[in-house]
């Protein structure tokens, strides 16, 4: 999991962006290819589907984020900070909007993972995408996270992004290993970046992918 800055569970920060005036860059992003639904199998033999997110996934995604948030380790926003209905509403608006990639992992009719890349809207940073990813506890260590990351990177490469950035807690070694496996590099460490409910502070590791560099 990443420390999401755009997308779940801080999807509320996208609200202003969704109302922004469409630019020529947005129209270019609309033409970027989103993967079709693909039947997959986990490393331990369970079937799942990788597909584009739909607005009707918003409730399932909100439940996924709430479940992962309740673990108290991987996501910044505490459970008390946002309600599922509010988050579901803004997730649906985000999926309907332009300028981003939203994919889900579906198994047995449930959303068990997702990845989002949101392209920056600023004229000086529109070459950058910010990535967030989330996988349900019972579906980790099964190849879903890697598959979501690879699909996201393919989309970013096809769309001409020059950089895809993410933030992750340094102690999330499993996630860091996945990101490095698909070509992300470490850019820096923001010390004491987030304060938790119990008053302790957590660092944020900044990572990024650059096309043509450290390709797996």
Backbone as ProteinMPNN parsed JSONL, in Angstrom:
{"seq_chain_A": "XXXXXXXXXXXXXXXXXXXXXXXXXXXXXXXXXXXXXXXXXXXXXXXXXXXXXXXXXXXXXXXXXXXXXXXXXXXXXXXXXXXXXXXXXXXXXXXXXXXXXXXXXXXXXXXXXXXXXXXXXXXXXXXXXXXXXXXXXXXXXXXXXXXXXXXXXXXXXXXXXXXXXXXXXXXXXXXXXXXXXXXXXXXXXXXXXXXXXXXXXXXXXXXXXXXXXXXX", "coords_chain_A": {"N_chain_A": [[0.841, -1.198, 0.0], [0.383, 2.291, -0.576], [1.146, 5.544, 0.779], [-1.484, 7.391, 0.387], [-1.865, 10.319, -1.516], [-3.253, 11.507, -3.557], [-6.341, 10.309, -4.344], [-7.757, 7.355, -2.797], [-7.047, 6.976, 0.723], [-7.544, 9.668, 0.676], [-9.25, 10.807, -1.04], [-10.997, 12.896, -0.978], [-9.534, 15.185, -1.402], [-9.47, 15.362, -4.085], [-11.764, 16.556, -4.907], [-11.929, 19.335, -5.631], [-10.381, 19.297, -7.911], [-11.873, 17.781, -9.658], [-13.804, 19.501, -10.41], [-12.508, 21.284, -11.944], [-11.734, 23.258, -14.839], [-11.723, 21.7, -18.009], [-8.768, 20.906, -19.759], [-6.519, 21.084, -22.633], [-4.731, 19.072, -22.133], [-6.235, 17.34, -20.544], [-8.025, 16.402, -22.46], [-6.325, 14.978, -24.05], [-5.6, 12.942, -22.285], [-8.017, 11.597, -22.115], [-7.965, 10.051, -24.4], [-6.143, 8.102, -23.878], [-5.318, 4.686, -23.559], [-7.231, 2.449, -21.696], [-6.905, -0.568, -19.916], [-8.653, -3.517, -21.014], [-11.064, -5.728, -19.417], [-9.553, -8.405, -17.725], [-9.124, -11.806, -17.148], [-7.615, -13.296, -14.398], [-5.32, -15.254, -12.351], [-4.458, -15.876, -9.019], [-1.321, -16.315, -7.257], [-1.749, -18.419, -5.568], [-3.759, -19.796, -6.789], [-6.373, -18.721, -6.936], [-9.15, -17.359, -8.693], [-9.442, -14.13, -10.266], [-10.359, -10.851, -11.442], [-8.968, -8.334, -13.429], [-9.811, -5.088, -14.112], [-11.172, -2.017, -15.591], [-12.202, 0.528, -13.305], [-15.584, 1.197, -12.319], [-18.212, 3.639, -11.867], [-20.139, 2.409, -10.254], [-18.607, 0.869, -8.611], [-17.971, 2.326, -6.432], [-18.997, 2.081, -3.782], [-18.017, -0.435, -3.027], [-15.269, 0.074, -3.177], [-15.015, 2.033, -1.198], [-15.613, 0.477, 1.04], [-13.457, -1.295, 0.94], [-11.293, 0.475, 1.429], [-11.996, 1.319, 3.978], [-11.766, -1.075, 5.429], [-9.021, -1.637, 5.161], [-8.014, 0.656, 6.32], [-8.82, 0.27, 8.941], [-6.964, -1.478, 9.896], [-4.934, 0.036, 10.833], [-2.279, 0.601, 10.105], [-1.438, 1.051, 7.433], [-2.642, 3.144, 5.981], [-2.948, 6.69, 5.937], [-5.104, 8.337, 6.813], [-7.204, 8.359, 9.646], [-9.818, 6.075, 10.818], [-11.922, 7.593, 11.862], [-11.974, 9.92, 10.434], [-13.353, 10.11, 8.043], [-16.441, 9.255, 6.485], [-17.911, 6.232, 5.193], [-20.081, 6.567, 3.264], [-19.602, 9.233, 2.356], [-17.027, 9.011, 1.318], [-17.489, 7.111, -0.671], [-19.113, 8.581, -2.425], [-17.348, 10.591, -3.423], [-15.407, 8.983, -4.556], [-16.853, 7.821, -6.648], [-17.32, 10.128, -8.207], [-14.701, 10.726, -8.881], [-14.007, 8.519, -10.479], [-15.715, 8.947, -12.614], [-14.628, 11.218, -13.676], [-12.142, 12.851, -15.786], [-8.727, 12.348, -16.861], [-7.416, 10.511, -15.236], [-6.336, 7.228, -14.194], [-8.123, 4.42, -13.188], [-8.213, 1.363, -11.834], [-9.519, -1.838, -10.875], [-9.272, -4.772, -8.813], [-11.187, -7.574, -8.928], [-12.926, -10.115, -7.201], [-14.958, -12.891, -6.741], [-17.178, -11.228, -6.925], [-16.564, -9.079, -5.319], [-14.714, -6.073, -4.657], [-11.348, -6.281, -4.35], [-8.984, -4.998, -4.546], [-7.251, -2.06, -5.75], [-5.921, 0.368, -8.061], [-4.769, 3.63, -8.677], [-3.912, 6.227, -10.857], [-3.388, 9.576, -10.905], [-3.204, 12.284, -12.981], [-1.196, 15.166, -12.847], [-2.477, 18.518, -12.86], [-1.331, 20.975, -13.12], [0.399, 23.26, -15.204], [3.166, 23.109, -15.184], [3.725, 20.674, -14.106], [2.351, 18.7, -15.394], [3.321, 16.489, -16.587], [3.574, 14.518, -14.758], [2.382, 11.771, -12.866], [0.471, 10.742, -10.028], [0.468, 8.0, -7.942], [-1.665, 5.673, -6.286], [-2.382, 2.766, -4.346], [-4.173, -0.111, -3.232], [-4.759, -3.101, -1.469], [-6.781, -5.762, -0.384], [-6.553, -7.396, 2.811], [-6.715, -10.269, 2.856], [-5.956, -10.905, 0.323], [-3.388, -10.322, -0.259], [0.137, -10.804, -1.043], [-0.195, -12.461, -3.204], [0.174, -11.809, -5.789], [-1.517, -9.893, -6.83], [-1.091, -7.154, -6.25], [1.315, -6.65, -7.661], [0.421, -7.144, -10.292], [-1.499, -5.093, -10.607], [0.168, -2.857, -10.381], [1.851, -3.207, -12.614], [0.009, -2.962, -14.722], [-0.748, -0.317, -14.348], [1.65, 1.027, -14.83], [2.023, 0.384, -17.523], [-0.083, 1.867, -18.626], [0.717, 4.464, -17.939], [3.098, 4.672, -19.364], [2.17, 4.411, -22.026], [0.681, 6.718, -22.158], [2.551, 8.702, -22.155], [3.601, 9.766, -19.802], [6.146, 11.248, -17.84], [7.006, 10.812, -15.349], [6.047, 8.889, -12.529], [4.853, 9.164, -9.358], [4.936, 8.175, -5.88], [4.093, 7.725, -2.379], [5.134, 5.985, 0.538], [4.941, 4.191, 3.634], [8.007, 3.657, 5.293], [8.338, 1.281, 6.743], [6.743, -0.539, 5.51], [7.686, -2.956, 4.135], [7.056, -5.006, 2.367], [5.436, -3.768, 0.404], [7.242, -1.85, -0.58], [9.122, -3.518, -1.754], [7.645, -4.572, -3.888], [7.193, -2.251, -5.408], [9.8, -1.553, -6.13], [10.398, -3.764, -7.648], [8.909, -3.411, -9.96], [10.164, -1.273, -11.057], [10.325, 1.199, -9.698], [12.144, 3.797, -8.008], [13.922, 4.956, -5.106], [13.44, 8.164, -3.895], [13.645, 9.92, -1.736], [13.312, 10.752, 1.802], [10.763, 11.778, 3.91], [10.843, 12.929, 6.961], [9.051, 12.347, 10.002], [6.528, 12.942, 8.921], [3.798, 12.395, 9.142], [1.316, 12.471, 11.683], [0.02, 10.243, 14.042], [-3.021, 8.889, 15.575], [-2.31, 8.31, 18.206], [-0.382, 10.121, 18.752], [2.206, 9.653, 17.911], [4.809, 9.893, 15.393], [5.216, 9.356, 11.88], [7.413, 8.443, 9.245], [7.681, 9.214, 5.714], [8.395, 7.513, 2.791], [9.53, 8.533, -0.292], [8.986, 7.6, -3.613], [9.591, 6.888, -7.104], [8.774, 6.302, -10.554], [10.435, 6.195, -13.647], [10.212, 6.337, -17.117], [12.068, 4.0, -19.026], [14.127, 3.85, -17.22], [15.593, 1.587, -15.061], [13.874, -0.479, -15.867], [11.933, -3.424, -15.404]], "CA_chain_A": [[0.0, 0.0, 0.0], [1.095, 3.557, -0.548], [0.547, 6.628, 1.548], [-2.158, 8.063, -0.718], [-2.029, 11.763, -1.48], [-4.384, 11.706, -4.459], [-7.006, 9.02, -4.352], [-8.127, 6.832, -1.493], [-8.302, 7.428, 1.293], [-7.612, 11.118, 0.707], [-9.932, 11.133, -2.287], [-11.674, 14.18, -0.822], [-8.709, 16.245, -1.956], [-9.682, 15.429, -5.52], [-13.024, 17.206, -5.218], [-11.724, 20.589, -6.355], [-9.833, 19.005, -9.224], [-12.922, 17.266, -10.514], [-14.605, 20.631, -10.898], [-11.65, 22.185, -12.701], [-12.014, 23.359, -16.274], [-10.975, 20.749, -18.807], [-7.692, 21.492, -20.541], [-6.102, 20.256, -23.759], [-4.088, 17.889, -21.574], [-7.308, 16.429, -20.15], [-8.58, 15.764, -23.642], [-5.335, 13.98, -24.464], [-5.695, 11.814, -21.373], [-9.216, 10.838, -22.454], [-7.67, 9.137, -25.49], [-5.203, 7.094, -23.42], [-5.971, 3.387, -23.525], [-7.427, 1.771, -20.426], [-6.95, -2.006, -20.189], [-9.919, -4.219, -20.945], [-11.135, -6.703, -18.33], [-8.672, -9.553, -17.941], [-9.22, -12.867, -16.141], [-6.309, -13.621, -13.837], [-5.284, -16.242, -11.272], [-3.452, -15.529, -8.03], [-0.234, -17.281, -7.091], [-2.255, -19.601, -4.862], [-4.784, -20.462, -7.565], [-7.713, -18.133, -6.86], [-9.455, -16.517, -9.857], [-9.838, -12.744, -10.06], [-10.435, -10.087, -12.69], [-8.415, -6.976, -13.489], [-10.669, -4.345, -15.028], [-11.344, -0.595, -15.256], [-13.195, 0.826, -12.28], [-16.838, 1.803, -12.743], [-18.822, 4.401, -10.769], [-20.855, 1.503, -9.35], [-17.643, 0.262, -7.686], [-17.59, 3.29, -5.387], [-19.29, 1.547, -2.45], [-17.06, -1.501, -2.756], [-13.963, 0.68, -2.923], [-15.067, 2.667, 0.12], [-15.506, -0.599, 2.039], [-12.072, -1.763, 0.911], [-10.445, 1.441, 2.113], [-12.338, 1.297, 5.399], [-11.201, -2.292, 6.011], [-7.563, -1.482, 5.26], [-7.779, 1.726, 7.292], [-9.042, -0.26, 10.29], [-5.757, -2.186, 10.339], [-4.17, 1.016, 11.598], [-0.848, 0.624, 9.762], [-1.031, 1.307, 6.06], [-3.218, 4.358, 5.418], [-2.738, 7.847, 6.804], [-6.329, 8.881, 7.39], [-7.815, 7.483, 10.648], [-11.204, 5.71, 10.505], [-12.876, 8.62, 12.296], [-11.825, 11.145, 9.643], [-14.205, 10.135, 6.857], [-17.476, 8.233, 6.495], [-17.966, 5.451, 3.961], [-20.924, 7.18, 2.228], [-18.94, 10.4, 1.781], [-15.917, 8.554, 0.502], [-18.05, 6.461, -1.853], [-19.579, 9.617, -3.344], [-16.23, 11.233, -4.094], [-14.773, 7.976, -5.404], [-17.651, 7.75, -7.867], [-17.04, 11.321, -9.012], [-13.348, 10.599, -9.395], [-14.019, 7.55, -11.569], [-16.396, 9.568, -13.755], [-13.834, 12.323, -14.185], [-11.101, 12.579, -16.771], [-7.365, 12.634, -16.446], [-6.847, 9.566, -14.29], [-6.537, 5.799, -14.398], [-8.661, 3.728, -12.016], [-8.406, -0.059, -12.079], [-9.854, -2.618, -9.692], [-9.182, -6.222, -8.796], [-12.472, -8.099, -8.466], [-12.958, -11.554, -6.951], [-16.222, -13.321, -6.138], [-18.1, -10.107, -6.895], [-16.093, -8.04, -4.405], [-13.495, -5.343, -4.996], [-10.307, -6.687, -3.396], [-7.798, -4.185, -4.758], [-7.38, -1.011, -6.76], [-4.792, 1.258, -8.3], [-5.157, 4.902, -9.282], [-2.92, 7.238, -11.226], [-3.993, 10.872, -11.2], [-2.241, 13.143, -13.671], [-1.182, 16.541, -12.348], [-3.157, 19.484, -13.733], [-0.531, 22.192, -13.239], [1.096, 23.288, -16.481], [4.584, 22.788, -15.029], [3.875, 19.309, -13.588], [1.365, 17.832, -16.022], [4.005, 15.285, -17.054], [3.716, 13.641, -13.592], [1.209, 11.117, -12.308], [0.606, 10.304, -8.641], [-0.121, 6.663, -7.854], [-2.045, 5.062, -5.006], [-2.788, 1.374, -4.527], [-4.69, -0.712, -2.01], [-5.139, -4.504, -1.653], [-7.401, -6.323, 0.82], [-5.627, -8.202, 3.599], [-6.74, -11.686, 2.49], [-5.536, -11.072, -1.066], [-1.996, -9.885, -0.407], [1.142, -11.843, -1.278], [-0.748, -13.4, -4.182], [0.461, -11.294, -7.124], [-2.469, -8.872, -7.286], [-0.442, -5.848, -6.2], [2.248, -6.548, -8.784], [-0.354, -7.035, -11.535], [-2.069, -3.749, -10.664], [1.257, -1.914, -10.643], [2.305, -3.367, -13.992], [-1.01, -2.375, -15.598], [-0.681, 1.136, -14.192], [2.859, 1.492, -15.511], [1.755, 0.306, -18.966], [-0.936, 3.007, -18.953], [1.526, 5.675, -17.834], [4.044, 4.684, -20.484], [1.414, 4.674, -23.248], [0.208, 8.093, -22.124], [3.648, 9.652, -22.238], [4.026, 10.351, -18.534], [7.592, 11.28, -17.651], [7.282, 10.388, -13.973], [4.938, 8.476, -11.674], [5.346, 9.284, -7.985], [4.124, 7.642, -4.788], [4.667, 7.768, -1.043], [4.858, 4.752, 1.266], [5.611, 4.119, 4.922], [9.242, 2.879, 5.119], [8.272, -0.05, 7.35], [5.931, -1.41, 4.662], [8.74, -3.534, 3.306], [6.452, -5.81, 1.3], [5.037, -2.857, -0.661], [8.446, -1.257, -1.169], [9.73, -4.535, -2.617], [6.841, -4.632, -5.114], [7.437, -1.041, -6.197], [11.139, -1.649, -6.71], [10.377, -4.841, -8.635], [8.351, -2.919, -11.229], [11.002, -0.206, -11.589], [10.362, 2.438, -8.914], [13.38, 4.079, -7.279], [13.744, 5.783, -3.916], [13.83, 9.559, -4.132], [13.959, 10.627, -0.503], [12.549, 10.422, 3.004], [10.21, 12.911, 4.644], [10.814, 12.477, 8.35], [7.954, 12.82, 10.858], [5.603, 13.582, 7.997], [2.407, 12.185, 9.553], [1.072, 12.219, 13.102], [-1.042, 9.262, 14.227], [-3.973, 9.191, 16.64], [-1.683, 8.211, 19.525], [0.599, 11.183, 18.9], [3.516, 9.323, 17.357], [5.031, 10.394, 14.045], [5.681, 8.36, 10.918], [8.104, 8.955, 8.073], [7.153, 8.837, 4.394], [9.396, 7.263, 1.763], [9.113, 8.987, -1.618], [9.497, 6.761, -4.689], [9.117, 7.315, -8.42], [9.099, 5.52, -11.754], [10.784, 6.995, -14.81], [10.272, 5.423, -18.263], [13.394, 3.725, -19.536], [15.091, 3.682, -16.144], [15.389, 0.422, -14.203], [12.735, -1.27, -16.326], [12.128, -4.818, -15.017]], "C_chain_A": [[0.882, 1.256, 0.0], [0.437, 4.47, 0.464], [-0.165, 7.511, 0.546], [-2.247, 9.56, -0.498], [-3.124, 12.195, -2.442], [-5.049, 10.359, -4.588], [-7.2, 8.524, -2.943], [-6.916, 6.709, -0.609], [-8.406, 8.944, 1.369], [-8.314, 11.617, -0.552], [-10.69, 12.445, -2.19], [-10.856, 15.32, -1.4], [-8.881, 16.37, -3.456], [-10.918, 16.229, -5.882], [-12.864, 18.473, -6.029], [-11.207, 20.323, -7.763], [-10.918, 18.521, -10.175], [-13.778, 18.386, -11.098], [-13.8, 21.583, -11.774], [-12.023, 22.168, -14.178], [-11.144, 22.383, -17.028], [-9.953, 21.479, -19.677], [-7.408, 20.604, -21.74], [-5.446, 18.977, -23.263], [-5.128, 16.869, -21.137], [-7.847, 15.688, -21.359], [-7.613, 14.73, -24.197], [-5.446, 12.745, -23.58], [-6.91, 10.961, -21.683], [-8.943, 9.806, -23.539], [-6.699, 8.045, -25.087], [-5.945, 5.781, -23.184], [-6.032, 2.841, -22.105], [-7.571, 0.285, -20.692], [-8.374, -2.555, -20.144], [-9.893, -5.185, -19.766], [-10.313, -7.934, -18.695], [-8.851, -10.552, -16.807], [-7.817, -13.25, -15.698], [-6.453, -14.716, -12.781], [-4.176, -15.854, -10.312], [-2.39, -16.624, -7.947], [-0.693, -18.545, -6.38], [-3.503, -20.187, -5.522], [-6.177, -19.88, -7.532], [-7.966, -17.237, -8.073], [-9.833, -15.096, -9.442], [-9.803, -12.036, -11.409], [-9.823, -8.708, -12.501], [-9.23, -6.207, -14.516], [-10.699, -2.865, -14.651], [-12.408, -0.428, -14.177], [-14.417, 1.473, -12.905], [-17.405, 2.624, -11.58], [-19.572, 3.519, -9.772], [-19.924, 0.763, -8.394], [-17.406, 1.133, -6.461], [-17.869, 2.764, -3.985], [-18.305, 0.439, -2.069], [-15.671, -0.976, -2.46], [-13.928, 1.353, -1.557], [-14.968, 1.622, 1.226], [-14.088, -1.133, 2.106], [-11.173, -0.821, 1.68], [-10.715, 1.444, 3.618], [-11.732, 0.08, 6.085], [-9.697, -2.162, 6.195], [-7.214, -0.407, 6.282], [-7.913, 1.206, 8.715], [-7.851, -1.06, 10.804], [-4.802, -1.258, 11.085], [-2.707, 1.135, 11.247], [-0.543, 1.249, 8.413], [-1.54, 2.618, 5.479], [-3.151, 5.488, 6.433], [-4.007, 8.245, 7.536], [-6.926, 7.92, 8.415], [-9.269, 7.193, 10.315], [-12.215, 6.803, 10.856], [-12.906, 9.837, 11.386], [-12.782, 11.236, 8.465], [-15.219, 9.01, 6.944], [-17.469, 7.483, 5.168], [-18.876, 6.084, 2.901], [-20.262, 8.389, 1.564], [-17.804, 9.98, 0.866], [-16.422, 7.899, -0.781], [-18.498, 7.5, -2.883], [-18.407, 10.213, -4.123], [-15.448, 10.245, -4.954], [-15.529, 7.858, -6.731], [-17.412, 8.928, -8.786], [-15.655, 11.251, -9.634], [-13.309, 9.646, -10.584], [-14.671, 8.143, -12.81], [-15.545, 10.648, -14.416], [-12.787, 11.88, -15.185], [-9.734, 12.78, -16.13], [-6.765, 11.666, -15.464], [-7.101, 8.146, -14.754], [-7.073, 5.215, -13.103], [-8.958, 2.292, -12.409], [-8.773, -0.746, -10.776], [-9.509, -4.08, -9.924], [-10.479, -6.737, -8.186], [-12.387, -9.613, -8.301], [-14.252, -11.902, -6.237], [-17.206, -12.162, -5.985], [-17.708, -8.97, -5.988], [-14.853, -7.35, -4.968], [-12.445, -5.658, -3.932], [-9.002, -5.92, -3.594], [-8.082, -3.088, -5.766], [-6.069, -0.265, -6.91], [-5.318, 2.488, -9.021], [-3.913, 5.674, -9.666], [-3.679, 8.501, -11.596], [-2.921, 11.768, -11.802], [-2.339, 14.565, -13.148], [-1.809, 17.487, -13.367], [-2.343, 20.765, -13.937], [0.302, 22.139, -14.512], [2.561, 22.887, -16.346], [4.8, 21.376, -14.497], [2.912, 18.319, -14.242], [1.985, 16.567, -16.612], [4.113, 14.227, -15.958], [2.365, 13.04, -13.219], [1.495, 10.696, -10.879], [-0.183, 9.015, -8.465], [-0.505, 6.324, -6.428], [-2.58, 3.672, -5.291], [-3.217, 0.809, -3.186], [-5.125, -2.143, -2.326], [-5.676, -5.037, -0.33], [-6.458, -7.318, 1.497], [-5.561, -9.655, 3.126], [-6.261, -11.952, 1.071], [-4.124, -10.566, -1.314], [-1.066, -11.092, -0.581], [0.642, -12.889, -2.271], [-0.551, -12.918, -5.611], [-0.473, -10.213, -7.616], [-1.822, -7.491, -7.299], [0.513, -5.639, -7.363], [1.508, -6.379, -10.097], [-0.97, -5.653, -11.691], [-0.99, -2.72, -10.998], [1.721, -2.005, -12.089], [1.307, -2.761, -14.972], [-0.974, -0.853, -15.535], [0.532, 1.711, -14.923], [2.676, 1.437, -17.027], [0.921, 1.503, -19.418], [-0.128, 4.307, -18.945], [2.502, 5.788, -19.001], [3.323, 5.028, -21.789], [0.944, 6.12, -23.321], [1.291, 9.138, -22.126], [4.015, 10.33, -20.939], [5.537, 10.222, -18.372], [7.98, 10.8, -16.261], [5.975, 9.958, -13.32], [5.473, 8.409, -10.25], [4.39, 8.607, -7.007], [4.845, 7.86, -3.474], [4.241, 6.529, -0.284], [5.548, 4.817, 2.626], [6.848, 3.231, 4.789], [9.175, 1.478, 5.711], [7.366, -1.004, 6.581], [6.856, -2.068, 3.634], [8.18, -4.354, 2.147], [6.067, -4.914, 0.125], [6.255, -2.26, -1.355], [9.107, -2.242, -2.13], [8.971, -4.655, -3.937], [7.142, -3.429, -5.998], [8.809, -1.093, -6.863], [11.181, -2.717, -7.805], [9.861, -4.354, -9.985], [9.074, -1.675, -11.736], [11.013, 1.107, -10.843], [11.696, 2.553, -8.188], [13.063, 4.979, -6.091], [14.269, 7.191, -4.197], [14.217, 10.285, -2.854], [13.051, 10.199, 0.636], [12.067, 11.706, 3.661], [9.995, 12.454, 6.085], [9.673, 13.141, 9.118], [6.885, 13.538, 10.032], [4.152, 13.49, 8.469], [2.324, 11.902, 11.053], [-0.126, 11.294, 13.242], [-1.942, 9.665, 15.391], [-3.337, 9.157, 18.025], [-0.555, 9.221, 19.725], [1.983, 10.874, 18.381], [3.595, 9.811, 15.905], [5.571, 9.276, 13.155], [6.334, 9.053, 9.727], [7.38, 8.516, 6.803], [8.315, 8.683, 3.424], [8.822, 7.673, 0.414], [9.779, 8.119, -2.681], [8.922, 7.253, -6.011], [9.575, 6.34, -9.488], [9.357, 6.483, -12.894], [10.899, 6.056, -16.018], [11.704, 5.259, -18.777], [14.46, 3.545, -18.477], [14.678, 2.489, -15.275], [14.13, -0.354, -14.572], [12.961, -2.724, -15.95], [12.322, -5.723, -16.218]], "O_chain_A": [[1.995, 1.248, 0.526], [-0.668, 4.213, 0.942], [0.49, 8.325, -0.106], [-2.652, 10.019, 0.57], [-3.847, 13.152, -2.166], [-4.392, 9.368, -4.908], [-6.839, 9.211, -1.988], [-5.839, 6.373, -1.101], [-9.281, 9.459, 2.066], [-8.017, 12.698, -1.063], [-10.999, 13.053, -3.215], [-11.419, 16.321, -1.843], [-8.482, 17.375, -4.044], [-11.112, 16.556, -7.053], [-13.58, 18.675, -7.01], [-11.556, 21.04, -8.701], [-10.88, 18.823, -11.368], [-14.397, 18.227, -12.151], [-14.333, 22.567, -12.286], [-12.559, 21.185, -14.689], [-9.958, 22.245, -16.728], [-10.24, 22.53, -20.251], [-7.969, 19.516, -21.866], [-5.578, 17.923, -23.885], [-4.938, 15.668, -21.329], [-8.097, 14.484, -21.294], [-8.037, 13.716, -24.752], [-5.391, 11.62, -24.078], [-6.862, 9.739, -21.539], [-9.625, 8.783, -23.594], [-6.445, 7.137, -25.878], [-7.064, 5.773, -22.67], [-5.022, 2.779, -21.404], [-8.294, -0.099, -21.611], [-9.195, -2.115, -19.339], [-8.837, -5.435, -19.184], [-10.371, -8.432, -19.82], [-8.742, -10.189, -15.636], [-6.94, -13.498, -16.524], [-7.562, -15.06, -12.371], [-3.068, -15.535, -10.743], [-2.551, -17.712, -8.499], [-0.109, -19.614, -6.559], [-4.223, -20.975, -4.908], [-7.099, -20.5, -8.061], [-7.102, -16.443, -8.447], [-10.462, -14.885, -8.405], [-9.28, -12.565, -12.39], [-10.123, -8.007, -11.535], [-9.331, -6.628, -15.668], [-10.308, -2.492, -13.545], [-13.395, -1.163, -14.149], [-14.312, 2.204, -13.89], [-17.105, 2.333, -10.422], [-19.637, 3.838, -8.585], [-20.39, 0.101, -7.467], [-16.704, 0.716, -5.54], [-17.061, 2.976, -3.081], [-17.823, 0.382, -0.937], [-14.971, -1.506, -1.598], [-12.932, 1.257, -0.84], [-14.311, 1.855, 2.24], [-13.569, -1.397, 3.19], [-10.37, -1.265, 2.501], [-9.794, 1.556, 4.427], [-11.234, 0.189, 7.205], [-9.155, -2.524, 7.24], [-6.238, -0.539, 7.021], [-7.192, 1.657, 9.606], [-7.734, -1.299, 12.007], [-3.968, -1.709, 11.87], [-1.946, 1.72, 12.017], [0.487, 1.903, 8.25], [-0.919, 3.157, 4.562], [-3.281, 5.267, 7.637], [-3.987, 8.464, 8.747], [-7.14, 6.753, 8.085], [-9.903, 7.974, 9.604], [-13.254, 6.917, 10.206], [-13.769, 10.701, 11.541], [-13.004, 12.325, 7.936], [-14.897, 7.923, 7.424], [-17.069, 8.032, 4.141], [-18.485, 6.138, 1.735], [-20.351, 8.553, 0.347], [-17.637, 10.524, -0.226], [-15.853, 8.106, -1.853], [-18.285, 7.317, -4.082], [-18.468, 10.326, -5.347], [-14.883, 10.633, -5.977], [-14.92, 7.801, -7.8], [-17.31, 8.763, -10.001], [-15.457, 11.666, -10.776], [-12.652, 9.93, -11.586], [-14.236, 7.877, -13.931], [-15.732, 10.953, -15.594], [-12.575, 10.686, -15.402], [-9.607, 13.303, -15.023], [-5.709, 11.945, -14.897], [-7.964, 7.893, -15.593], [-6.532, 5.486, -12.031], [-9.848, 2.033, -13.219], [-8.386, -0.295, -9.698], [-9.46, -4.56, -11.056], [-10.828, -6.379, -7.061], [-11.842, -10.309, -9.158], [-14.601, -11.274, -5.238], [-17.977, -12.121, -5.026], [-18.438, -7.985, -5.887], [-14.048, -7.967, -5.665], [-12.628, -5.341, -2.757], [-8.024, -6.166, -2.888], [-9.034, -3.173, -6.542], [-5.223, -0.263, -6.015], [-6.204, 2.394, -9.871], [-2.965, 5.763, -8.886], [-4.515, 8.49, -12.499], [-1.865, 11.982, -11.206], [-3.435, 15.11, -13.018], [-1.691, 17.287, -14.575], [-2.643, 21.552, -14.835], [0.848, 21.092, -14.858], [3.144, 22.374, -17.301], [5.94, 20.915, -14.437], [2.681, 17.231, -13.714], [1.272, 15.68, -17.08], [4.676, 13.156, -16.188], [1.338, 13.718, -13.254], [2.624, 10.334, -10.547], [-1.366, 8.951, -8.801], [0.218, 6.636, -5.482], [-3.162, 3.425, -6.347], [-2.696, 1.194, -2.139], [-5.785, -2.378, -3.338], [-5.091, -4.791, 0.725], [-5.668, -7.993, 0.836], [-4.471, -10.216, 3.006], [-6.17, -13.108, 0.658], [-3.714, -10.403, -2.464], [-1.436, -12.233, -0.305], [1.012, -14.06, -2.188], [-1.049, -13.541, -6.548], [-0.266, -9.662, -8.697], [-1.989, -6.739, -8.259], [0.521, -4.575, -7.982], [1.906, -5.568, -10.933], [-0.967, -5.096, -12.789], [-1.215, -1.818, -11.805], [1.961, -0.978, -12.724], [1.704, -2.119, -15.944], [-1.148, -0.18, -16.551], [0.441, 2.761, -15.558], [3.12, 2.338, -17.739], [1.186, 2.086, -20.469], [-0.274, 5.144, -19.836], [2.703, 6.869, -19.553], [3.811, 5.844, -22.57], [0.822, 6.685, -24.408], [1.002, 10.335, -22.103], [4.676, 11.369, -20.955], [6.124, 9.201, -18.73], [9.128, 10.429, -16.017], [4.93, 10.575, -13.526], [6.428, 7.686, -9.969], [3.194, 8.484, -7.27], [6.043, 8.142, -3.444], [3.111, 6.064, -0.439], [6.611, 5.423, 2.758], [6.749, 2.144, 4.22], [9.872, 0.578, 5.243], [7.234, -2.166, 6.964], [6.807, -1.773, 2.44], [8.769, -4.389, 1.067], [6.338, -5.256, -1.026], [6.293, -2.175, -2.583], [9.593, -1.851, -3.191], [9.585, -4.822, -4.991], [7.327, -3.576, -7.206], [8.955, -0.719, -8.026], [11.922, -2.581, -8.778], [10.312, -4.819, -11.031], [8.656, -1.079, -12.729], [11.649, 2.058, -11.299], [12.3, 1.552, -7.802], [12.049, 5.678, -6.083], [15.391, 7.374, -4.671], [15.049, 11.191, -2.897], [12.141, 9.39, 0.456], [12.857, 12.61, 3.936], [9.076, 11.688, 6.378], [9.367, 14.317, 8.922], [6.405, 14.607, 10.41], [3.362, 14.402, 8.225], [3.155, 11.187, 11.612], [-1.17, 11.529, 12.634], [-1.676, 10.639, 16.096], [-3.763, 9.884, 18.922], [0.144, 9.188, 20.738], [2.857, 11.741, 18.405], [2.576, 10.101, 15.278], [6.28, 8.38, 13.611], [5.878, 10.099, 9.265], [6.58, 7.58, 6.813], [9.12, 9.598, 3.253], [7.75, 7.211, 0.024], [10.994, 7.923, -2.655], [7.902, 7.943, -6.041], [10.593, 5.66, -9.36], [8.621, 7.449, -13.097], [11.624, 5.064, -15.943], [12.443, 6.23, -18.94], [15.578, 3.133, -18.786], [13.539, 2.411, -14.817], [13.408, -0.83, -13.697], [14.064, -3.235, -16.145], [12.499, -6.931, -16.059]]}, "name": "protein", "num_of_chains": 1, "seq": "XXXXXXXXXXXXXXXXXXXXXXXXXXXXXXXXXXXXXXXXXXXXXXXXXXXXXXXXXXXXXXXXXXXXXXXXXXXXXXXXXXXXXXXXXXXXXXXXXXXXXXXXXXXXXXXXXXXXXXXXXXXXXXXXXXXXXXXXXXXXXXXXXXXXXXXXXXXXXXXXXXXXXXXXXXXXXXXXXXXXXXXXXXXXXXXXXXXXXXXXXXXXXXXXXXXXXXXX"}
